[in-house]
Amino acid sequence: MRALRTGDDLRGASLRLTAQFTALLLFILAIVGTLVYLIVSTSVTESNQRALIAATRLDSPQDAPSGTYLSLVDGRTGDQLISPDDLPEGLLDTTALQSVAAGGEDVQEQRTVAGRDYLLLTTSATGDRSHDRFVQVALDLHESSEELGRLATALIAGGLVAAVLAFATAYLMARRAIRPLAEALALQRRFVADASHELRTPLTLLSTRAQILKRRGGNDLPADVTTSVDEIVTDTRTLTEILEDLLIAADPRTVVDPTPVDLRAVADNAVGLLRDDAGRRGISLARAGDPEPIIIPGSRAALLRLVIALSTNALDHARTAVTVTVSASNGNAIVRVTDDGPGFSPEVASTAFDRFVSSRNVDSTTRHYGLGLAIVAEIVQRHRGTVTIEQPTTGASVTCIFPLAPAKLHSAIRQGE
C-alpha cells in the first residue's frame, strides 16, 4: 500500500511538472508563431502593394499577370474604358474611377466579389505621364489568403506536435529526476511513522502505570508524589499529542481540519512543563499578557511545540528571566517570548530560523541555533502567521503573530468555560 501511494505521488508530481513545462512551451510557441505569422502577413501585404503599383504602369490589360485585372480610361483615345475580357462581373468600381478622373485622391479599397477578396487601387499616377489616363487595378487575394492559411495550419500543427513530444519527453525526465526525491520522502515518512509507533507504545504504558500507581497509592502516598504522578500522566498525554502532530507534519498528504486553540492555555501549559527546568537553572519563567482566552484555529499540539521551542531557546540564553506574553491586538493573536540574555546579533535576523545556525552575539559570545527556531518557523507557516526577531534594549524577543478566530468562536468557548 505504501509503495502504491509513493508511486501515485511520483506520478502526480511528474504530471504536474510536465503540465507546467508543456504549458510554458506552448506559450513560447504561441508567441513565436504569432510573430512569424505577423512577419509573413506583413511581407505578403507589402508584396501585394508593390504588385498593385507595378500594374498601374502597364499599357494594356493583356499585359497584366494572372490574378491581376487592369482597367484604364485613356484620354488620348476619347476617354474610352478598356477592361480585360475575364474581369469578374461587379468588380469594376466606376465610382472610384469617376472620382479620380474628377481630380480626387487615389482610392484603395478591398472588395469581395463572388466569394473572393480583391484589393483595388484607382489612380492617375502613371509614372512620367501627364495624367492623361486613369487606371484601376484589381489584385486577387485568394492565393495570398491560401498562403497565409497554410502557414497558420503549419504553425498550429507544428506547435501541437512539439507539445506532444515535449509532454512525453518532459514526463520521462521529470519521473527520472523526481524519483530519488520521492524515495527520500517515502523513507522519511516511514521513519516518522515507525518512530511514532514505537514511542507511542511505551508512552501509553507509562501513562497507564502512572494511573494505576495513583489509584493504588490513594492517601498513603505523600502529596508531592501524588502531584508528580499526575504530572507524569499529563506529560505522557502531551507527548502523545506531539507525536501525532509530528506524524501529520511529516506527511503533507495528511489534511487535518484546524480546531479552536486557546493560546493562553497553551502558554500556561508550556510554562508549567518547563518551570522545573527553569528553576534548576536559576531562571524565572512566567506567563504574562491578557487574562481572557485568545483563540486561533490550528493544532494545539503544534502550538504547544512552538511555545516550548521558543521558551527552551530563551532559557538556553537567558541570565535571570524569561517571559511568555500572550495578547491580542488588531484582529491578531501575539505570542512574544522575551529573555534578558545577550540578544541576537544584527546579521542573524534573517538566518536564525534556519537549521543549525551559529552567530556571534553582541557581547562577542557565540549563540547556536539547532532545530528549535526552525520548527517554530514551520509551525507558524502552517498556521498562516508570521515570526520576527526583535531587539529590545537588553536581551532578545521573538514574536509570532497569528490571525484570530472569528468572534462567534470566541463567544462560544467563553460560554463553554
Order of alpha helices (4+ residues) and beta strands (2+ residues): alpha-beta-beta-alpha-beta-beta-beta-alpha-alpha-beta-alpha-beta-beta-alpha-beta-beta-beta-beta-alpha-beta-beta-alpha
